[in-house]
Amino acid sequence: MFVYAAARAEGCSARLHRSSVGLMFYVRAIPALTRAGKELPLQRLTLLSRRGRRSTATSSSSSSETQTKPQDDACQHDSARPECPRQPGTGVTPADGEVSVDFDQTREAYRSKDSLELLRSLVVFKLCSYDFLVDKNKKMMDLGGKILGQRAFNQLMKMTFYGQFVAGEDHRAIRPLIQKNQAFGVGSVLDYSVEEDISQEEAERKEMDSCVSAAEKESEGEGHRDKKYQVHKQFGDRRGGVTGARTYFYADEAKCDQHMETFIKCIKASGGSSMNGFSAIKMTALGRPHFLLQLSEVLVKWRRFFHFLASQQGKDGMEALAQRLELNQLQEFLTHLGAKGDFYGWFTGRKAESSGTIDVIDWNSLIDDRTKISELLVVPNVELGELEPLLAKFTVEEEKQMKRMLQRMDVLAKHALENGVRLMVDAEQTYFQPAISRLTIEMQRIYNRKKAVIFNTYQCYLKEAYDNVTMDVEVSRREGWHFAAKLVRGAYMYQERDRAKEIGYEDPINPDYESTNRMYHRCLDFVLDEIALHGNANVMVASHNEDTVKHTLSRMNELGLLPRENKVYFGQLLGMCDQISFPLGQAGFPVYKYVPYGPVNEVMPYLSRRAQENRGFMKGAQKERELLWKELKRRLVSGELLYRPVY
């Protein structure tokens, strides 16, 4: 066994000093990680000062929350864009190599659509703006199926909502749409969108059963679990308040195997239908969620303990990567508390190679993912002065369930690599997300060595989004693999806020939409800087916000990042914001539509929530409907009303 020093971050200093028991806990001895890119802040500032702009994000400097606002000026489309050579990582491009896109040119935006498709979009978007229809859409769909009969109702859906937002029923049916979009410069992120249509009571029952271990059931609530990472019946139906994401409820291991096979078919369909496609997966579909809850709690408490120790050295209030523990002070502090052992040596391996400090990434690496899984699920306890297990024990079957989840992820990653497909791991609720991100990074360590295969998703409405992005970029730089991220604003805001308020923990969401915008641009700017400096990062700007897209284009021009380098991607949902997607694609930018597919009757839950999401979107943004009307009028006047796309 190895030896760890432990204390609990949430314990106050007074409690810590009252502890009469020596702090003993177990770690593996590892050499200190060399801090690659130690001079990065100066390098970033030098690079960007040449363009008359101060860096908005460095790896260890400014903690200011002030961000550059999105640009409001529409870029002018340059159809004769010169191909300007650029050395990777230099961040330099000739002035005439800048690329701009005009999002008001309806002819370019809708070249891939015939007039009936434009009319359908107008009708669907208008219907989505009526509260009564949206609120009652599920009941109306059920009633329509009974009155018209399933076959006629399915056909009606294909002519309206289903046809607008869903590509087809299976991998064969979706191929024509995928190929058409690709011909007009837009790729696909395939997303099999079938969702189990169960009642709220059934959802709550499944969640309560699958998020509690056998040991917890026996102990009847005893233990040391944080309330945020415990299952609560009033939030057991994770679909509540969520409009833009699928939800999976655990049934058994056979069902998880079925989900894995479905994802494999999706990966193969993506590889067979287009070049350089993506396929989306959710980790809650691949295993029992109590493992994600417990591992998330361990990871969060472990990081919290590091920040507590940093505060003891007067380094609180700094950005996450700027906090570095002085090992000599750490040795003195823990020894004073009664802990025994050579902590300095445990962290550094060979003292001659040590800088004498460690940061949060070095600290997190102490959790050895190769040990027995149940041995990881421990937390520091200040009062006892030792590590204590989150659970009293694991059953043999629970150990197997955890390992099967990891094995399923590995199988999917191998299939993605073999089929030339990138794998997009979707973000989920905050009480699952630390584990999902950690497991995604483990896959990136293996499969992103030569190129970006596995993409992680970062929700920028979270207060900790910037810290998460910067730490993961730093890990990838030190270990020499390709960082790959999808940036989204987030899909679980209302649910997360209600849960935090009801259960009694800090709201993890930024206070308002403007602060979320600033966080999004801050994270985006950091990754764009990383691409310009080192070339080993990739980002998908998954946004319907035109200002965010324009901001990205402006920063790409500023940093000399060309579209053909395929480092910066754009993403929107199928059936929405074509006036952004297609002009970008035709200008040479890698842009993708999230393409849902599945049988009509089984995609109804997805369509129901999509209608609710579009209600707010369409009420707040009239531009898309105005552009659709403008293009229809243009075709009518010019005699092109019967236009058919040619490709």
Disulfide bonds with the S-S distance in Angstrom:
none
